[in-house]
Amino acid sequence: MLVTDFAAPGTFVLRRLTDARVRQYWDPHHLVAAQIARDARPPQPVQNCCERSGTLWDLAAVYRRGAVWTERMPPATVFDGPVLDVTDQISRSIR
């Protein structure tokens, strides 16, 4: 989270990821971030970054084809960031 993260991302930021499968969330109350953190478990990789004051931020999570969120989110196959630094890893996993 940056001091400039006081509003939802604009079009310039959102168009960086153009794959139709991508979902980007503006989570001002950190509800999705908290759920992702609570549901993290093996075999999901442990992230190398992106936690500040107990809140996940700027993190990419890629799930297997057909994964369904139920009471708990399924383990991700990619779970790291900052997003800009893991774009190659994301690309490899969705090919």
C-alpha positions, 0 to 999 in steps of 0.5 A: 500500500502506498500513501497514494493508494487513496482511490481506486486505480484508474484506466491506465493501471487497469489496462496493464493486465488485459487477459479476460481471465484477470480480475483486479479488485479495489479493496478499500477495507481490505476484506478480500486481502484478509480472506486471502491471508486467512485461507492461505495453506499448502500447497499454495506457495508462501509469498515473498513480499506484499504484507504491511501491518498484517494486510496483503497488498499488490499481490498476484494470485493465480488459481487452477482452471476450474477452481471454485471459491467456497467457504475457503478459497482454493490454494493458488498456484502463484501467490506473490508480488509485487505484481509488476515483479511476477508478470513472467511467473503469471504468464508461465502459469496461465499458458 
